[in-house]
Amino acid sequence: MKKTMEPLVWAVFSFYMTILVYLLFFSAYRNGIKGIVDFNLIPLHTILRYFSSWEGFSLTDEFFGNILAFLPFGFFMPLLFGKLATRARIAACSFLLSLCVETVQFSFRVGAFDVDDLILNTVGGMIGYGIFALSKKILSKVNEYPLH
């Protein structure tokens, strides 16, 4: 990334992380479930239950919301850390950030600990990375054959 763009990318990433922290810990929804202690340690349990009663797409539902929440994270990592942000590292960082979020939500009783959220958040990070990689490939082709 060009050095002139770096502060802007950091600013946008910081804004994203602020919004993410607000939504995951302080939003009206979190206040509505405050004090509830719940957890799921069975992989795919919540995901399968979600699809067995699926009534349509919603950006804020537990399935798509978890994926969309971490999608920007996977997109920003290679922008901010370049070649250090490998596919494996982005998956690991997405997972670890999600694990921290789930643990803090459970500890402060502002959400349930759900292993499926770890899966979905990690998938979201990887989709974000895939969008970055695809965008980079498309832009390199465009720059290779400029329209004049």
C-alpha positions as CSV (number, residue, x, y, z in Angstrom):
1,M,0.0,0.0,0.0
2,K,1.2,3.5,-0.8
3,K,2.4,5.4,2.3
4,T,0.0,8.3,1.4
5,M,-3.0,6.0,1.8
6,E,-1.8,4.3,5.0
7,P,-3.3,6.8,7.5
8,L,-6.6,6.8,5.7
9,V,-6.8,2.9,5.7
10,W,-5.9,2.9,9.5
11,A,-8.6,5.5,10.1
12,V,-11.2,3.5,8.3
13,F,-10.1,0.3,10.0
14,S,-10.3,2.1,13.4
15,F,-13.8,3.3,12.6
16,Y,-14.8,-0.2,11.7
17,M,-13.4,-1.7,14.9
18,T,-15.2,1.0,16.9
19,I,-18.5,0.1,15.3
20,L,-17.8,-3.6,15.8
21,V,-17.0,-3.1,19.5
22,Y,-20.2,-1.0,19.9
23,L,-22.4,-3.6,18.2
24,L,-20.8,-6.6,20.1
25,F,-20.8,-5.1,23.6
26,F,-22.9,-1.9,24.0
27,S,-25.8,-1.9,21.5
28,A,-29.4,-1.9,22.5
29,Y,-29.6,-5.6,21.6
30,R,-26.7,-6.3,24.1
31,N,-28.5,-4.4,26.8
32,G,-31.7,-6.4,26.1
33,I,-29.9,-9.7,26.8
34,K,-27.7,-8.5,29.6
35,G,-27.4,-10.9,32.5
36,I,-28.2,-14.0,30.5
37,V,-25.7,-16.8,30.8
38,D,-25.7,-19.3,27.9
39,F,-23.3,-21.2,25.8
40,N,-23.0,-23.7,23.0
41,L,-19.9,-25.9,22.7
42,I,-21.3,-28.2,20.0
43,P,-20.0,-27.3,16.5
44,L,-22.7,-26.6,13.9
45,H,-25.5,-26.9,16.5
46,T,-26.6,-23.3,16.2
47,I,-26.0,-23.1,12.5
48,L,-28.1,-26.3,11.8
49,R,-30.9,-25.0,14.1
50,Y,-30.8,-21.6,12.2
51,F,-31.3,-23.3,8.8
52,S,-34.0,-25.7,10.1
53,S,-36.1,-22.7,10.9
54,W,-34.9,-20.2,8.2
55,E,-37.4,-17.7,7.2
56,G,-35.3,-15.5,4.9
57,F,-32.3,-13.4,4.6
58,S,-31.5,-10.6,7.1
59,L,-28.3,-8.7,7.6
60,T,-28.7,-8.7,11.3
61,D,-29.6,-12.3,11.9
62,E,-27.2,-14.6,13.8
63,F,-25.9,-16.4,10.7
64,F,-25.2,-13.6,8.2
65,G,-24.6,-11.0,10.9
66,N,-21.6,-13.0,12.2
67,I,-20.2,-13.4,8.8
68,L,-20.7,-9.8,7.8
69,A,-19.3,-8.5,11.1
70,F,-15.8,-10.0,10.4
71,L,-15.7,-9.6,6.6
72,P,-14.1,-6.1,6.8
73,F,-11.5,-7.5,9.2
74,G,-10.3,-10.0,6.6
75,F,-10.2,-7.3,4.0
76,F,-8.2,-4.8,6.0
77,M,-5.5,-7.2,7.3
78,P,-3.6,-7.5,4.0
79,L,-4.1,-3.7,3.4
80,L,-2.5,-2.9,6.7
81,F,0.1,-5.7,7.0
82,G,0.9,-6.5,3.4
83,K,2.7,-9.9,2.8
84,L,2.6,-10.6,6.6
85,A,-1.1,-11.1,6.3
86,T,-1.2,-14.6,4.8
87,R,-4.4,-16.6,4.4
88,A,-3.5,-18.7,7.5
89,R,-2.7,-15.7,9.6
90,I,-5.9,-14.0,8.7
91,A,-7.9,-17.1,9.6
92,A,-6.0,-17.4,12.9
93,C,-6.5,-13.7,13.7
94,S,-10.2,-13.8,12.8
95,F,-10.6,-16.8,15.0
96,L,-8.6,-15.3,17.9
97,L,-10.5,-12.0,17.7
98,S,-13.7,-13.9,17.7
99,L,-12.6,-16.1,20.6
100,C,-11.8,-12.9,22.6
101,V,-15.2,-11.4,21.7
102,E,-17.1,-14.5,22.7
103,T,-15.2,-14.8,26.0
104,V,-15.7,-11.2,27.0
105,Q,-19.4,-11.3,26.0
106,F,-19.9,-14.4,28.2
107,S,-17.8,-13.1,31.1
108,F,-19.7,-9.8,31.2
109,R,-23.0,-11.4,30.4
110,V,-23.8,-9.4,27.3
111,G,-24.0,-12.5,25.0
112,A,-23.7,-16.2,24.9
113,F,-20.5,-18.1,24.1
114,D,-21.2,-20.0,20.9
115,V,-18.6,-22.1,19.1
116,D,-20.6,-21.6,15.9
117,D,-20.0,-17.8,16.2
118,L,-16.2,-18.6,16.1
119,I,-16.8,-20.6,12.9
120,L,-19.0,-18.0,11.2
121,N,-16.7,-15.0,12.2
122,T,-13.7,-16.9,10.9
123,V,-15.5,-17.6,7.7
124,G,-16.4,-13.9,7.5
125,G,-12.7,-13.0,7.8
126,M,-11.8,-15.4,5.1
127,I,-14.4,-14.1,2.8
128,G,-13.1,-10.6,3.4
129,Y,-9.6,-11.8,2.5
130,G,-11.0,-13.5,-0.6
131,I,-12.7,-10.2,-1.7
132,F,-9.3,-8.4,-1.1
133,A,-7.4,-11.0,-3.2
134,L,-10.0,-10.9,-6.0
135,S,-10.0,-7.1,-6.0
136,K,-6.2,-7.0,-6.2
137,K,-6.2,-9.5,-9.1
138,I,-8.8,-7.5,-11.0
139,L,-7.0,-4.2,-10.4
140,S,-3.7,-5.6,-11.5
141,K,-5.4,-6.7,-14.8
142,V,-6.9,-3.3,-15.2
143,N,-3.6,-1.6,-14.7
144,E,-1.9,-4.1,-17.1
145,Y,-4.3,-3.2,-19.9
146,P,-5.4,0.5,-19.3
147,L,-8.2,1.9,-21.3
148,H,-7.1,4.9,-23.4
